[in-house]
Amino acid sequence: MTEQSDDTTPTIEINYADGIPNNVDLYADRRLQRAMEKWHPKFLDWWNASGPDGFQTADVYLRTAVGVDPKGWAVFDHVKMPDYRWGILLANKIEDRKIGFGRHKGEPAWQEVPGEYRSLLKRLLIIQGDTEPASVEQQRYLGKTCPSLYDLRNLFQVNVEEGRHLWAMAYLLQKYFGRDGREEAEALLERRSGSADKPRLLGAFNEKTPDWLSFFMFTFFTDRDGKMQLESLAQSGFDPLSRTCRFMLTEEAHHMYVGESGVARTMQRTTQAMTEAGVTDPYDIEAVRKLGVIDLPTLQKKVNFHFSVTLDLFGSEISTNAGNAFSAGIKGRFREDSIEDDHQLLNDTYSLLRCINKRLVMVDEPAVNAINARLLDDYISNVESGLKRWNRVLEKTDFDFTIDLPHRAFNRRIGEFSNVSVTPDGEILTTQKWQQQQADWLPSEEDERYLQSLMKPVVERGAYANWIAPPKSGINKKPGDFEYVALH
């Protein structure tokens, strides 16, 4: 099975003439049209109440999709965020597409929801849909401490695209799940990140994003989880979901770039300031902080936190639910079409790390039950590639410091390692000893206060906060002093 669009397939144009931009012939389905038109103002109410605070009237240099061809699918212009052209966009349909895995392998992809998998598929859509508005809510106040107009624009681009991804899941729910789907689409607008009464469904999306380093870490680590989940759902035998996720992936890449480049620029500025001041020891936190930059040990702690919290998003390593979704042909593995096996896993095993009798050991498990474990391995491998690029920044300096990933069992709340206390190096400790040392591995209250002290807004054109280096190039080849956000 291949998920790449055939260049010979004609591109479906996006209809921007009507109230809801779409390439799904929305207005041929009157029931769906009415449902989406009813949902639209509720979405705007949510956006105005929970989206970027204080910037709804600003003109932002945003990218808007004008087609679904990844070679050229966007235009740039200044637009007020509430006027952004959200809508329903699916990747081009692949004719005669076949289901590529599970018990239905080789059968025609479904254009309608198979009745026996209705509940399973709906649950997957709800969970994916819930993450999209959650991240916008988590980042609601970041604009007020932006390190530059360039970074402010990137934040808002991420936000509006997460909003459009919410549209994508709301469309699928309302199109294919009737009244239940309409109710669930509205519920996506009712939950709130961190709410005591109606929190978001997954723990990582109820965490705070209090500073820009956290934002960069979130877009690097947690949006990468989003990429892995979307890649798996893009393999789905339910073709509308596959097409939806394939288009969403074109936007997800930018989110990860924002995170990776943001952390790299932070490291670059830190090492530059240390060199200029003659500070030679990266562990001399007091000396580094006097320079008004983020010390590398604190950056490592942020890596430890965001990596471990994101791992929990994958769920339990051994999961019958994930196995059922695979066997049903609903959700595949990461890049399923490139894996060399029978894509059914009837007799296959998979090696994974488990905690047995307080020991971490490798064991073989039925591969169909280890779908989450394999996706987790793929994720970690993907993250490691990004860390290599960060460490190249440090390799160009004279400082003896590298950014490392903590052990996968470190600081876990879900899955195999949720009941064991493990150091970043993989050593099992008593809970008491772990708690005594956790400030060495995770951001302390003092670390958080210091980061907050750096979060002062910089809104002059071409200017950047002291703690972060300018980017190598601007957005859409614009100069460094371009007015990415016109504040009124």
PEZI-V598595 format. One record per pair of residues at least 6 apart in sequence whose ideal C-beta (glycine too) atoms are under 6 Angstrom apart, sorted by the first residue. I is the first residue (numbers start at 0). J is the second residue. D is the distance in Angstrom with one decimal. If there is no record, write none. Layout:
i: {I;I}
j: {J;J}
d: {D;D}
//
This chain:
i: {0;0;1;2;2;4;8;10;10;10;11;13;13;14;19;19;20;20;21;21;22;23;23;25;26;31;34;34;38;41;45;49;50;51;51;52;52;54;55;56;57;57;58;58;59;59;59;60;60;60;61;61;62;62;63;63;64;64;64;65;66;67;67;67;69;75;83;85;85;85;87;88;89;89;89;90;90;90;96;97;98;98;98;98;98;99;99;100;100;100;101;101;101;101;102;103;103;104;108;108;109;109;110;112;112;116;116;119;120;121;124;124;124;125;126;127;128;128;129;129;130;131;131;131;132;133;133;133;134;135;135;136;136;137;137;138;141;141;142;144;144;145;145;146;146;146;146;146;147;147;148;148;149;151;152;152;153;157;160;164;167;169;172;172;172;173;173;173;190;190;192;192;192;193;198;199;201;203;203;203;208;208;210;210;212;215;215;215;216;216;218;218;218;219;219;220;220;220;221;222;222;223;224;224;225;226;227;227;227;229;229;229;230;231;231;231;232;232;232;233;233;233;234;234;235;235;236;259;263;263;264;264;265;265;266;267;267;268;268;268;269;269;270;272;272;276;278;281;281;281;284;287;291;292;293;295;297;299;300;300;302;303;303;303;303;304;306;307;307;311;311;313;313;314;315;316;316;316;316;316;317;318;321;321;322;322;322;324;325;332;333;333;344;344;347;348;348;349;349;349;349;350;350;351;351;352;352;353;353;354;354;354;386;389;390;390;393;405;406;406;406;408;408;409;409;411;419;420;420;420;421;423;453;457;460;460;461;461;463;473;473}
j: {99;336;336;233;336;91;91;66;68;91;22;20;22;21;35;86;84;86;86;87;88;87;89;32;32;174;173;181;184;188;188;136;135;142;158;139;140;142;81;487;484;486;77;485;152;155;484;77;152;483;78;156;73;75;74;84;72;73;88;74;72;88;90;246;249;475;159;162;163;166;170;246;242;243;246;242;245;246;108;105;104;106;108;236;328;335;336;331;335;342;325;326;327;328;326;236;328;342;236;238;236;237;238;120;175;327;329;329;329;176;168;171;172;183;200;168;168;187;199;200;204;161;164;165;165;192;199;204;161;158;161;191;192;192;208;208;154;214;151;454;456;151;456;211;457;463;464;467;457;463;483;484;483;484;483;484;257;254;250;247;243;184;180;183;184;180;181;184;197;199;199;204;205;205;205;205;312;221;308;312;214;217;450;454;301;258;261;262;301;305;254;257;258;258;259;305;306;309;309;254;255;255;309;312;251;251;333;374;378;244;247;248;333;330;331;333;240;244;330;241;244;245;331;335;241;329;328;385;389;392;467;468;293;467;392;392;468;292;467;468;292;293;396;290;292;290;286;295;398;400;294;294;465;466;466;400;446;402;441;442;402;405;423;440;441;441;404;409;410;412;413;371;375;371;414;351;371;372;414;415;368;371;370;371;367;368;370;330;370;373;374;377;366;367;366;363;366;364;366;369;373;361;363;369;372;359;361;362;415;415;416;419;402;402;401;402;400;423;421;423;425;416;421;421;423;417;427;428;430;433;427;440;466;464;480;482;479;480;469;479;481}
d: {2.9;4.4;5.4;5.4;6.0;4.8;4.8;5.7;5.4;6.0;4.4;5.6;4.8;5.7;5.8;5.3;4.9;3.1;5.1;4.1;5.8;5.3;6.0;5.6;5.5;5.4;4.7;5.6;5.8;5.5;4.4;4.9;5.7;5.1;5.9;5.2;5.3;5.1;5.5;5.5;5.4;5.4;4.1;4.0;6.0;4.9;5.2;5.4;5.5;4.8;5.3;5.8;4.3;5.4;5.8;5.5;5.4;5.7;5.9;5.3;4.7;5.8;5.3;5.2;5.0;4.9;4.8;5.8;5.0;5.2;4.6;5.3;4.0;5.4;6.0;4.6;3.8;4.4;4.4;5.6;5.8;5.1;5.6;3.7;4.7;5.7;5.8;5.0;5.4;4.0;5.7;4.8;5.8;3.8;5.5;5.9;4.3;5.5;5.5;4.2;5.6;5.1;5.6;5.9;4.9;5.0;5.8;5.9;5.5;5.5;5.4;5.5;5.6;5.4;5.8;5.7;3.1;5.0;5.6;4.6;5.6;4.8;4.3;4.1;5.1;4.6;4.1;3.6;5.3;5.0;5.2;6.0;3.9;5.0;4.3;5.3;5.8;5.7;5.8;3.7;5.5;3.9;5.5;5.9;5.6;5.9;3.6;4.9;5.4;4.6;4.4;4.9;5.5;5.0;3.6;5.4;4.8;5.2;4.6;5.4;4.9;4.1;3.7;5.2;4.6;4.9;5.2;5.2;4.6;5.4;5.1;5.7;5.5;4.9;4.9;5.4;5.8;6.0;4.8;5.4;5.5;5.8;4.6;5.3;5.7;4.8;3.4;4.9;5.2;4.0;5.0;4.9;3.2;3.1;5.3;4.4;5.6;4.5;5.0;4.2;5.3;5.6;5.1;4.9;5.8;4.9;5.7;5.9;5.0;4.5;5.5;5.2;5.2;5.3;5.5;5.8;5.9;4.5;5.7;5.3;4.1;4.9;3.1;4.3;4.7;5.7;3.5;5.4;5.8;5.4;5.1;4.4;5.7;5.3;4.9;5.6;4.3;5.7;5.3;4.2;4.4;5.7;4.6;4.4;4.7;5.6;4.9;4.7;5.0;4.5;4.8;4.1;4.7;4.9;5.6;5.1;5.1;6.0;5.6;4.7;5.9;4.7;6.0;5.4;6.0;5.3;5.9;5.4;3.8;5.3;4.2;5.2;4.8;5.2;4.7;5.8;5.5;4.0;5.3;4.9;5.4;4.8;4.1;4.8;4.3;4.7;5.7;4.2;5.1;6.0;5.7;4.3;4.3;4.3;3.9;4.2;5.7;6.0;4.2;4.0;5.9;5.5;5.4;5.6;4.1;5.8;5.8;5.2;5.3;5.3;5.5;5.1;5.7;5.2;5.2;5.8;5.7;3.6;5.8;5.9;3.9;3.8;4.0;5.2;5.1;5.3;5.9;4.9;5.0;3.6;5.6;5.4;5.0;4.8;4.6;5.6;5.1;3.2;5.2;6.0;5.8}
//
